[in-house]
Amino acid sequence: MIPFNTAFPLDRVRADTPACSQVIHLNNAGASLPPQLVTDSLVQFLQNEAQQGGYEYADRMAAEISGFYAAVARLLQAQARNIAYAGSATDAYARALSAIPFQAGDVILTSTNDYSSNQIAFMALEKRLGIKFVRARDLESGGVDPESVARCIQKYRPKLVAITHIPTNSGLIQDVESIGALCREAGIWYLVDACQSAGHLPLDVNRIGCDFLTGTLRKYLRGPRGMGFLYASDRVLAAGLEMMLPDMRGAIWDSADTYQSLPDARRFEYWEMSQALILGSKVAVEYALELGLEAISARLIALASYTRHILAEIPGIQVLDEGKNLCGIVTAYNPKWQSDVLMQNLQKAGIQCRISPMIAGRIDFERKAVPWALRITPHYFNTSEELDQLALVCKQY
């Protein structure tokens, strides 16, 4: 039996999440259910904005809105000056990529497990700028091999190392801290995609040693959609890195033909942003911080371990997750399953999961010889009884 922390305030967090009484939500790596106070903050802000005017109400709420930067900084063990708003994790990632001064022949070093959108961006840079991207080898147990990264750094002298902390398509946790140490030693820019790990694992950008880190609010932080964040280190700020096309939010037009970037990470922001989403995101991050990332992580990883255990006992089901340390994402496959019928059966039972298609993890799925995977991603508000219901549907199909 998988041990659960009985001290975790399960009744409280389920009461804070009214939808828990209506659905079994196991798609938290896609978009989680927000706490009611996050929804309330959004609705109240939009109502007041409609009555008082967008700019005017934002001015009145400036102090509350600015709390977003402090909250995300606490989440990452950083400073508010290092945090920027973005419209999504992908948006934040693109802003960071655009700040690297690539030239033809430069190398990006990544992993076979990096997020599909990131891999597509590397290919686009290769096509547009003539850079090259290289994938380090994996460990036999799964995940990028830090020794392979070290050899690639020595061989290719990459301009950037880019690693996804937790891939979207498996239970893997990649060793971003060991890679960060290699990048610091070599003086190489280091970008970490924490889209699936923010709110899932405790994060410390100082221990990771990254120059950029990107994340989203809609997944494990249980915030609103349309919100992401970018961490930019003091090294980035001191070097004067800025995104390719800044506007008057991130820069000051100080003479007819010159501009100056802001001294902090807001240089990576654009003028237009939803103040309601920023405030709602602040509330979501503060909610997670109050519960504690250690407690959150322990519970959701225990729930994922329980899920793997009960699915592995069902004949025909392959649990696909690999790695020395597994996270809260569970992937499974049965050759007898038809993805559309499986999803219909789960939906009839009030269970919300997701199919990860080949395009979400092409290299990983081709190696595992599966065309897709059922992705089950519990969060701390889920229960073992809900996971038993999932297993029952999977067994009956």
C-alpha positions as a printed Julia matrix, in Angstrom:
397×3 Matrix{Float64}:
   0.0    0.0     0.0
   1.25   3.48   -0.9
   1.54   5.7     2.21
  -0.45   8.94    2.26
   0.09  11.88    4.57
  -2.96  11.84    6.82
  -2.1   15.34    8.06
  -2.73  16.85    4.6
  -5.86  19.08    4.74
  -7.76  17.05    2.13
 -11.25  17.99    3.32
 -10.37  21.66    3.19
  -8.87  21.65   -0.3
 -11.8   19.64   -1.66
 -14.22  22.09   -0.06
 -12.22  24.9    -1.69
 -12.74  23.13   -5.05
 -16.5   22.71   -5.63
 -16.0   20.77   -8.88
 -14.58  17.87   -6.84
 -18.18  16.92   -6.05
 -19.06  16.8    -9.75
 -16.12  15.19  -11.58
 -13.03  13.09  -10.98
 -10.46  15.41  -12.45
  -7.24  13.6   -13.41
  -6.05  16.03  -16.09
  -4.06  18.36  -13.88
  -1.04  18.27  -16.18
  -3.37  19.83  -18.76
  -5.39  22.31  -16.73
  -6.28  21.83  -13.09
  -9.43  22.83  -11.25
  -8.89  26.23   -9.61
  -9.71  26.88   -5.97
 -12.9   28.9    -5.58
 -11.03  31.93   -4.26
  -9.05  32.09   -7.54
 -12.28  32.11   -9.55
 -13.83  34.66   -7.2
 -10.84  36.99   -7.56
 -11.1   36.85  -11.36
 -14.84  37.47  -11.46
 -14.67  40.32   -8.95
 -11.83  41.99  -10.81
 -13.61  41.8   -14.17
 -16.82  43.16  -12.67
 -15.02  46.11  -11.1
 -13.04  46.68  -14.29
 -16.28  46.84  -16.27
 -17.76  49.35  -13.82
 -14.71  51.56  -13.23
 -12.63  51.26  -16.41
  -9.7   48.99  -17.17
  -6.85  51.44  -16.64
  -8.52  53.14  -13.7
  -9.24  49.98  -11.74
  -5.78  48.6   -12.48
  -4.31  51.79  -11.02
  -6.34  51.31   -7.84
  -5.26  47.67   -7.6
  -1.59  48.24   -8.5
  -0.22  47.12   -5.15
  -2.26  43.89   -5.19
  -1.32  43.16   -8.81
   2.38  43.7    -8.14
   2.14  40.97   -5.52
   2.22  38.48   -8.41
   5.96  39.06   -8.81
   6.69  38.56   -5.12
   4.56  35.39   -4.98
   6.23  33.75   -7.99
   9.63  34.8    -6.63
   8.85  32.98   -3.35
   7.79  29.93   -5.35
  11.19  29.84   -7.09
  13.39  31.07   -4.2
  14.17  34.16   -6.28
  13.62  37.92   -6.12
  10.71  39.86   -7.57
  13.09  41.69   -9.91
  13.8   38.37  -11.65
  10.16  37.61  -12.53
   8.22  38.54  -15.66
   4.63  37.91  -16.68
   3.93  36.0   -19.9
   0.78  34.86  -21.68
   1.74  31.18  -21.34
   4.74  28.96  -20.69
   5.34  28.73  -24.45
   5.19  32.51  -24.72
   7.72  32.82  -21.89
   9.96  30.21  -23.52
   9.89  32.04  -26.86
  10.8   35.33  -25.16
  13.78  33.66  -23.49
  14.92  32.0   -26.73
  14.66  35.3   -28.58
  17.04  36.9   -26.06
  19.94  34.55  -26.83
  22.25  36.21  -29.39
  22.38  33.26  -31.8
  24.55  33.33  -34.89
  24.8   30.85  -37.74
  26.65  27.76  -36.57
  25.74  28.14  -32.88
  24.51  25.02  -31.09
  21.53  24.39  -28.79
  22.0   21.32  -26.61
  18.8   19.63  -25.45
  17.39  16.19  -24.59
  15.26  13.59  -26.36
  12.61  14.19  -23.71
  12.16  17.92  -24.21
   8.68  19.22  -24.87
   7.5   18.92  -28.46
   6.86  22.66  -28.87
  10.4   23.36  -27.71
  11.83  20.89  -30.21
   9.8   22.55  -32.97
  11.16  25.95  -31.91
  14.73  24.61  -32.13
  14.03  23.32  -35.64
  12.58  26.69  -36.61
  15.71  28.45  -35.35
  17.8   25.97  -37.29
  15.85  26.81  -40.45
  15.79  30.58  -39.92
  19.18  31.32  -38.34
  21.37  28.4   -39.39
  21.96  27.21  -35.84
  22.25  23.51  -34.98
  20.57  21.62  -32.19
  21.93  18.46  -30.61
  20.24  15.97  -28.28
  22.25  14.46  -25.44
  21.85  10.74  -24.78
  19.57   9.26  -22.15
  20.42   7.12  -19.17
  19.37   3.49  -19.4
  16.95   4.13  -16.54
  15.45   7.1   -18.4
  16.11  10.82  -18.57
  18.97  12.81  -19.97
  22.43  11.6   -18.96
  24.45  14.42  -17.32
  27.67  12.75  -18.47
  26.44  12.87  -22.06
  25.61  16.55  -21.54
  29.16  17.11  -20.28
  30.64  15.4   -23.34
  28.4   17.4   -25.66
  29.39  20.65  -23.95
  33.03  19.8   -24.47
  32.49  18.77  -28.09
  30.03  21.4   -29.34
  30.47  24.39  -26.99
  26.73  25.16  -27.24
  25.43  28.7   -26.95
  22.45  27.39  -24.96
  21.52  24.27  -23.01
  17.74  23.78  -22.83
  16.17  21.05  -20.69
  12.57  20.23  -19.78
  12.36  19.41  -16.08
   9.29  17.14  -16.31
   8.24  16.02  -19.8
   4.54  16.14  -20.59
   4.35  12.56  -21.84
   5.83  10.43  -19.04
   6.53  10.25  -15.31
  10.13  11.32  -15.77
  11.96  13.93  -13.68
  15.14  15.12  -15.39
  18.25  16.03  -13.38
  18.25  19.75  -14.05
  20.5   20.55  -11.08
  23.45  18.44  -12.29
  23.14  20.01  -15.74
  22.99  23.46  -14.19
  26.33  22.86  -12.48
  27.86  21.9   -15.85
  26.49  25.03  -17.5
  27.76  27.32  -14.75
  31.22  25.81  -14.95
  31.3   26.28  -18.74
  29.64  29.71  -18.72
  26.8   28.55  -20.99
  23.29  29.99  -20.99
  20.84  27.54  -19.41
  17.07  27.49  -20.02
  14.77  25.2   -17.99
  11.19  24.42  -18.96
   9.3   24.03  -15.67
   5.84  23.97  -17.25
   4.97  20.67  -15.56
   7.05  21.09  -12.41
   5.88  24.5   -11.14
   3.43  23.69   -8.35
   4.33  20.01   -8.69
   7.81  19.96   -7.15
   9.63  22.44   -4.89
  11.74  24.66   -7.14
  14.89  26.61   -6.29
  16.46  28.44   -9.2
  19.68  28.88   -7.24
  20.1   25.13   -6.83
  19.06  24.5   -10.43
  21.56  27.12  -11.6
  19.46  28.25  -14.57
  19.57  31.56  -16.39
  15.97  31.29  -17.55
  13.08  29.23  -16.2
   9.57  29.21  -17.64
   6.28  27.99  -16.24
   2.52  28.11  -16.48
  -0.27  28.78  -14.0
  -3.03  26.54  -15.37
  -1.49  23.2   -14.42
  -0.28  22.27  -10.95
  -0.47  25.83   -9.62
  -4.23  25.74  -10.27
  -4.35  29.24  -11.68
  -6.15  30.69  -14.7
  -5.44  29.82  -18.3
  -3.64  32.42  -20.39
  -0.95  33.01  -17.77
   2.71  32.05  -17.57
   5.89  33.41  -16.07
   9.54  33.83  -16.9
  12.43  33.83  -14.47
  15.52  35.71  -15.69
  18.65  35.51  -13.55
  20.77  38.43  -12.42
  23.39  37.17  -14.88
  20.87  37.64  -17.7
  19.99  41.13  -16.51
  23.63  42.18  -16.07
  24.47  40.94  -19.57
  21.74  43.13  -21.04
  19.86  40.28  -22.68
  16.44  41.3   -23.9
  13.77  39.7   -26.08
  13.99  40.28  -29.81
  11.14  42.78  -30.13
  10.59  44.75  -26.9
   7.89  47.38  -26.58
   7.23  50.33  -24.27
   6.45  48.05  -21.35
   9.95  46.57  -21.26
  11.89  49.54  -22.56
  11.97  53.34  -22.36
  12.15  55.4   -25.57
  14.7   57.87  -24.26
  15.53  59.77  -27.45
  14.33  59.86  -31.03
  16.64  56.99  -32.05
  17.45  55.12  -28.82
  15.77  53.13  -26.09
  16.82  51.61  -22.78
  15.61  48.26  -21.49
  14.26  48.16  -17.96
  16.83  46.97  -15.41
  14.72  44.05  -14.16
  12.92  41.09  -15.72
  10.0   43.27  -16.77
  12.09  43.95  -19.88
  10.62  40.61  -21.03
   7.02  41.85  -20.76
   4.66  43.47  -23.25
   2.37  46.38  -22.5
  -0.97  44.61  -22.94
  -1.76  42.07  -20.27
  -4.82  40.88  -18.37
  -4.61  42.39  -14.92
  -7.4   40.06  -13.79
  -5.36  37.0   -14.79
  -2.3   38.36  -13.04
  -4.23  38.91   -9.81
  -5.86  35.48  -10.07
  -2.44  33.95  -10.6
  -1.12  35.69   -7.5
  -3.97  34.19   -5.48
  -3.27  30.72   -6.92
   0.46  30.86   -6.15
  -0.17  32.11   -2.63
  -2.64  29.25   -2.09
   0.05  26.73   -3.1
   2.64  28.43   -0.92
   0.31  28.29    2.08
  -0.18  24.54    1.63
   3.57  24.09    1.12
   5.25  22.68   -1.96
   6.83  19.82   -0.03
   3.43  18.65    1.2
   1.82  19.15   -2.21
   4.55  17.23   -3.99
   4.57  14.35   -1.53
   0.82  13.84   -1.81
   0.47  14.02   -5.57
   3.51  11.78   -6.15
   2.03   9.25   -3.68
  -1.25   9.36   -5.61
   0.62   8.79   -8.87
   2.53   5.86   -7.34
  -0.77   4.35   -6.21
  -2.14   4.78   -9.75
   0.82   2.95  -11.26
   0.42   0.17   -8.71
  -3.26  -0.51   -9.39
  -2.94  -0.2   -13.17
   0.06  -2.56  -13.29
  -2.1   -5.26  -11.68
  -4.56  -5.21  -14.6
  -3.65  -7.73  -17.33
  -2.67  -6.13  -20.64
  -1.94  -2.65  -19.3
   1.58  -1.34  -19.73
   2.66   1.41  -17.35
   5.08   3.4   -19.51
   6.83   5.63  -16.97
  10.61   5.39  -16.64
  13.26   7.09  -14.55
  15.04   6.83  -11.23
  12.6    9.28   -9.65
   9.02   9.43  -10.9
   6.68  12.41  -10.71
   2.92  12.84  -10.58
   2.33  12.13  -14.29
   1.27   8.56  -15.09
   1.15   7.13  -18.61
  -0.31   3.77  -19.6
  -1.22   1.81  -22.72
  -3.08  -1.37  -23.61
  -2.91  -2.71  -27.19
  -6.59  -3.64  -26.89
  -7.65  -0.07  -26.16
  -9.15   2.25  -28.73
  -8.45   5.76  -27.57
 -11.84   7.23  -28.5
 -13.82   4.38  -26.88
 -11.63   4.51  -23.77
 -12.2    8.23  -23.39
 -15.95   7.82  -23.87
 -16.07   5.19  -21.12
 -14.05   7.38  -18.75
 -16.24  10.39  -19.47
 -19.39   8.38  -18.79
 -17.91   7.57  -15.38
 -17.23  11.27  -14.76
 -13.46  10.79  -15.04
 -11.37  13.41  -16.82
  -8.03  12.22  -18.23
  -6.19  12.92  -21.46
  -4.75  11.02  -24.41
  -1.14  11.97  -25.17
  -0.75  11.54  -28.94
   2.41  10.63  -30.79
   3.18  14.3   -31.46
   3.44  14.95  -27.71
   6.37  12.59  -27.24
   7.46  11.27  -30.62
  10.94  10.04  -29.69
   9.76   8.54  -26.4
   6.68   6.82  -27.86
   8.55   5.46  -30.87
  11.15   3.96  -28.53
   8.4    2.43  -26.38
   6.57   1.2   -29.52
   3.24   2.79  -28.59
   1.15   5.11  -30.82
  -0.27   7.08  -27.88
  -0.7    6.89  -24.13
  -3.42   7.46  -21.58
  -2.14  10.26  -19.34
  -3.45  10.28  -15.78
  -2.38  13.23  -13.67
  -3.85  13.4   -10.16
  -3.43  16.37   -7.86
  -3.48  16.7    -4.1
  -7.28  17.11   -4.01
  -7.84  13.68   -5.56
  -8.45  10.54   -3.49
  -7.39   6.91   -3.74
 -11.07   5.98   -4.13
 -11.26   8.12   -7.27
  -8.22   6.34   -8.66
  -9.85   2.98   -7.88
 -12.79   4.08  -10.04
 -10.37   4.92  -12.86
  -8.8    1.47  -12.61
 -12.23  -0.18  -12.65
 -13.13   1.52  -15.96
  -9.76   0.63  -17.46
 -10.2   -2.98  -16.34
 -13.72  -3.32  -17.69
 -12.86  -1.93  -21.1
